[in-house]
């Protein structure tokens, strides 16, 4: 965790007076993603698992589909650059029309799709999960972030099956935390179908877009969804659950999957 935090001196003020003390804050890092020698975007992130972040971001944008497309991934920690080379040297402009969308993320996330592009293929899954299984997974998820306990300054995300947290990530951006999960899944051939994604952040349309692209039928948050996020979940066949607290949850769409 040393690379992800910095120690600084602060003044703490209480009713009893003022004191000097050391505090730990999360590092903010600028990562530029380059696909086949074309610079795409610079993301503000936590400097951890940058290869997963780069690959996950490209997959979320529809620029990568599977691991077989990837020729090489290299990360330069000093310069803040992640280079992804594909087997077929193509320009992203051949695949999509670039329309930059400033997302509702922590910081200013950027995506290369418009609101009309967000609706993708409907998620078809007969997977069902019990309420107790969801409560248990969320409880373990909330206790899984060492970096959050140290700094209070990151979001977390996890890919789970019905009993276990399979992949866990954390980042200053809720979008980045999701992308790190899917980047690892893509690079290490971890299936995402019939899985659950848990996030600490609010669920807006761009988060739903990322999850739908990986055919995940459950999206669960300890926070709240937006109106567009709910509408997309309904149309895309995703069970959307929010405000999970203790033994209570709100199921916004496709509640038949929760038994």
C-alpha positions as CSV (number, residue, x, y, z in Angstrom):
1,X,0.0,0.0,0.0
2,X,3.0,2.3,0.3
3,X,2.8,3.4,-3.4
4,X,-0.8,4.4,-3.0
5,X,-0.6,6.7,0.0
6,X,1.4,9.7,1.1
7,X,2.0,10.9,4.7
8,X,1.5,14.6,5.4
9,X,1.4,16.8,8.5
10,X,-1.9,18.4,9.4
11,X,-3.4,20.6,12.1
12,X,-6.2,19.0,14.0
13,X,-8.7,21.3,15.7
14,X,-11.0,20.0,18.5
15,X,-12.9,21.6,21.3
16,X,-9.8,21.0,23.5
17,X,-7.6,23.0,21.1
18,X,-5.2,22.7,18.2
19,X,-2.5,20.0,17.7
20,X,-0.1,18.9,15.0
21,X,-0.1,15.3,13.8
22,X,0.7,13.1,10.8
23,X,-2.1,11.9,8.5
24,X,-2.2,9.6,5.5
25,X,-3.9,10.6,2.2
26,X,-4.4,8.6,-1.0
27,X,-2.1,9.4,-3.9
28,X,-3.6,10.9,-7.1
29,X,-1.9,9.8,-10.3
30,X,-2.3,10.9,-13.9
31,X,-2.3,7.9,-16.3
32,X,-2.3,8.5,-20.1
33,X,-3.6,5.5,-22.1
34,X,-2.1,5.0,-25.6
35,X,-3.7,2.5,-28.0
36,X,-1.5,1.6,-31.0
37,X,0.5,4.8,-30.8
38,X,-2.6,6.9,-30.5
39,X,-3.1,8.9,-27.3
40,X,-6.7,8.5,-26.1
41,X,-7.2,9.9,-22.7
42,X,-5.6,10.8,-19.4
43,X,-7.3,9.4,-16.3
44,X,-6.8,10.6,-12.7
45,X,-6.5,7.4,-10.7
46,X,-4.8,5.5,-7.9
47,X,-1.4,4.2,-9.0
48,X,-2.2,0.5,-8.5
49,X,-2.9,-2.1,-11.2
50,X,-2.5,0.4,-14.0
51,X,-2.4,-2.4,-16.6
52,X,-5.8,-3.6,-15.5
53,X,-7.1,0.0,-15.6
54,X,-5.9,0.6,-19.1
55,X,-7.3,-2.7,-20.5
56,X,-10.6,-2.3,-18.6
57,X,-11.1,1.2,-19.8
58,X,-10.5,0.2,-23.4
59,X,-12.9,-2.8,-23.0
60,X,-15.5,-0.5,-21.5
61,X,-15.2,1.9,-24.5
62,X,-15.7,-1.0,-27.0
63,X,-12.1,-0.8,-28.2
64,X,-11.2,-4.3,-26.9
65,X,-13.3,-7.4,-26.9
66,X,-11.1,-10.2,-25.6
67,X,-7.5,-11.1,-24.5
68,X,-6.6,-12.6,-27.9
69,X,-6.8,-9.1,-29.4
70,X,-4.0,-7.8,-27.2
71,X,-0.4,-8.1,-28.4
72,X,1.3,-6.2,-25.5
73,X,0.6,-4.1,-22.5
74,X,3.4,-2.0,-21.0
75,X,3.2,0.5,-18.1
76,X,5.7,3.3,-17.5
77,X,5.2,4.3,-13.8
78,X,7.6,7.1,-14.0
79,X,6.1,8.8,-17.0
80,X,2.5,7.8,-16.2
81,X,1.8,6.1,-19.5
82,X,0.1,2.8,-20.3
83,X,0.6,1.5,-23.9
84,X,-1.7,-1.2,-25.3
85,X,-0.9,-2.8,-28.6
86,X,-3.3,-5.0,-30.4
87,X,-2.7,-7.8,-32.9
88,X,-4.4,-5.8,-35.7
89,X,-3.0,-2.3,-35.9
90,X,-6.1,-0.2,-36.3
91,X,-7.1,3.3,-35.4
92,X,-10.0,3.6,-32.9
93,X,-11.6,6.0,-35.4
94,X,-12.3,3.0,-37.6
95,X,-14.5,1.5,-34.9
96,X,-16.4,4.4,-33.3
97,X,-17.2,8.0,-33.9
98,X,-15.5,9.9,-31.1
99,X,-18.0,12.0,-29.2
100,X,-16.5,12.8,-25.8
101,X,-18.8,12.7,-22.8
102,X,-17.7,14.2,-19.5
103,X,-19.1,11.7,-17.1
104,X,-20.6,12.2,-13.6
105,X,-17.6,10.6,-12.0
106,X,-15.3,11.6,-9.2
107,X,-13.1,14.1,-11.0
108,X,-13.9,14.4,-14.7
109,X,-14.1,11.0,-16.3
110,X,-14.2,10.8,-20.1
111,X,-15.9,8.3,-22.3
112,X,-16.0,8.1,-26.1
113,X,-19.7,7.4,-26.5
114,X,-22.8,9.5,-26.5
115,X,-25.9,8.9,-24.4
116,X,-27.6,7.2,-27.4
117,X,-24.7,4.7,-27.6
118,X,-25.1,3.4,-24.1
119,X,-27.8,0.9,-24.6
120,X,-26.0,-2.4,-25.6
121,X,-27.0,-6.0,-25.9
122,X,-29.5,-7.1,-23.3
123,X,-28.1,-9.3,-20.5
124,X,-29.7,-12.7,-20.6
125,X,-29.3,-14.7,-17.3
126,X,-31.5,-16.9,-15.2
127,X,-29.1,-16.5,-12.2
128,X,-30.9,-16.1,-8.9
129,X,-29.4,-15.1,-5.5
130,X,-30.8,-15.1,-2.0
131,X,-31.1,-11.9,0.0
132,X,-28.9,-13.4,2.7
133,X,-26.2,-14.1,0.2
134,X,-26.2,-10.5,-1.0
135,X,-26.1,-9.2,2.6
136,X,-23.1,-11.5,3.3
137,X,-21.2,-10.4,0.2
138,X,-21.8,-6.7,0.8
139,X,-20.7,-7.1,4.4
140,X,-17.4,-8.7,3.3
141,X,-17.0,-6.2,0.6
142,X,-17.3,-3.3,3.0
143,X,-14.5,-4.7,5.2
144,X,-12.2,-5.5,2.3
145,X,-10.6,-2.1,1.5
146,X,-7.4,-1.6,3.4
147,X,-6.8,1.6,1.5
148,X,-10.2,3.0,2.4
149,X,-9.7,2.2,6.1
150,X,-6.3,4.1,6.0
151,X,-7.4,7.1,4.0
152,X,-11.2,7.3,3.6
153,X,-10.5,8.5,0.1
154,X,-11.2,5.7,-2.4
155,X,-14.1,3.8,-4.0
156,X,-14.2,0.0,-4.1
157,X,-15.6,-2.5,-6.5
158,X,-15.8,-6.3,-6.6
159,X,-16.8,-9.1,-8.9
160,X,-18.4,-12.0,-6.9
161,X,-20.1,-15.3,-7.4
162,X,-22.9,-16.2,-5.0
163,X,-20.5,-17.1,-2.1
164,X,-17.2,-15.4,-2.7
165,X,-15.5,-12.1,-3.7
166,X,-13.5,-13.1,-6.7
167,X,-11.9,-9.8,-7.8
168,X,-11.5,-6.7,-5.6
169,X,-10.2,-3.2,-6.6
170,X,-10.1,0.3,-5.2
171,X,-9.4,3.7,-6.8
172,X,-10.1,7.4,-6.2
173,X,-12.6,7.1,-9.1
174,X,-15.6,4.8,-9.0
175,X,-15.3,4.3,-12.8
176,X,-11.7,3.3,-12.4
177,X,-12.4,0.7,-9.8
178,X,-14.9,-0.9,-12.1
179,X,-12.5,-0.8,-15.0
180,X,-9.7,-2.4,-12.9
181,X,-12.0,-5.3,-12.2
182,X,-12.9,-5.9,-15.8
183,X,-9.3,-5.4,-17.0
184,X,-8.1,-8.2,-14.7
185,X,-11.0,-10.4,-15.8
186,X,-10.1,-9.8,-19.5
187,X,-6.3,-10.3,-19.0
188,X,-6.7,-13.4,-16.8
189,X,-9.7,-15.0,-18.5
190,X,-12.0,-14.7,-15.5
191,X,-15.6,-15.2,-16.6
192,X,-18.1,-12.3,-15.8
193,X,-21.3,-14.0,-16.9
194,X,-23.6,-15.0,-14.1
195,X,-21.7,-12.9,-11.6
196,X,-22.4,-9.9,-9.3
197,X,-20.7,-6.6,-9.3
198,X,-20.6,-4.6,-6.0
199,X,-19.6,-1.0,-5.9
200,X,-19.3,1.7,-3.2
201,X,-20.3,4.4,-5.6
202,X,-23.6,5.7,-7.0
203,X,-24.9,3.9,-10.1
204,X,-25.2,6.2,-13.1
205,X,-25.6,5.4,-16.8
206,X,-21.9,5.1,-17.5
207,X,-21.4,2.5,-14.7
208,X,-24.4,0.6,-16.1
209,X,-22.8,0.8,-19.6
210,X,-19.6,-0.8,-18.3
211,X,-21.4,-3.7,-16.5
212,X,-23.7,-4.4,-19.4
213,X,-20.8,-4.8,-21.8
214,X,-19.4,-7.6,-19.6
215,X,-22.9,-9.4,-19.4
216,X,-23.1,-9.1,-15.6
217,X,-26.7,-9.7,-14.4
218,X,-26.4,-8.1,-10.9
219,X,-25.2,-4.6,-10.0
220,X,-25.2,-3.8,-6.3
221,X,-24.3,-0.6,-4.5
222,X,-24.2,0.6,-1.0
223,X,-25.1,4.0,-2.5
224,X,-27.9,5.2,-4.8
225,X,-28.7,5.0,-8.5
226,X,-29.6,7.8,-10.9
227,X,-32.9,7.9,-12.9
228,X,-31.1,7.0,-16.1
229,X,-29.2,4.2,-14.4
230,X,-32.5,2.7,-13.3
231,X,-34.0,3.0,-16.8
232,X,-31.0,1.4,-18.4
233,X,-30.9,-1.5,-15.9
234,X,-34.5,-2.2,-16.7
235,X,-34.1,-2.2,-20.4
236,X,-30.8,-4.1,-20.3
237,X,-32.1,-6.9,-18.1
238,X,-29.8,-6.1,-15.1
239,X,-31.0,-6.6,-11.5
240,X,-30.1,-3.2,-9.9
241,X,-29.8,-3.1,-6.1
242,X,-28.9,0.0,-4.1
243,X,-28.8,1.3,-0.5
244,X,-27.7,-2.0,0.9
245,X,-27.4,-1.4,4.7
246,X,-27.3,-4.2,7.3
247,X,-30.4,-6.3,6.4
248,X,-32.1,-3.9,4.1
249,X,-31.8,-3.3,0.4
250,X,-33.7,-1.5,-2.4
251,X,-34.3,-3.5,-5.6
252,X,-35.0,-1.2,-8.5
253,X,-35.2,-3.6,-11.4
254,X,-35.7,-7.3,-12.2
255,X,-36.4,-8.3,-8.6
256,X,-37.3,-11.8,-9.6
257,X,-33.6,-12.7,-9.4
258,X,-33.5,-12.1,-5.6
259,X,-35.2,-15.0,-3.8
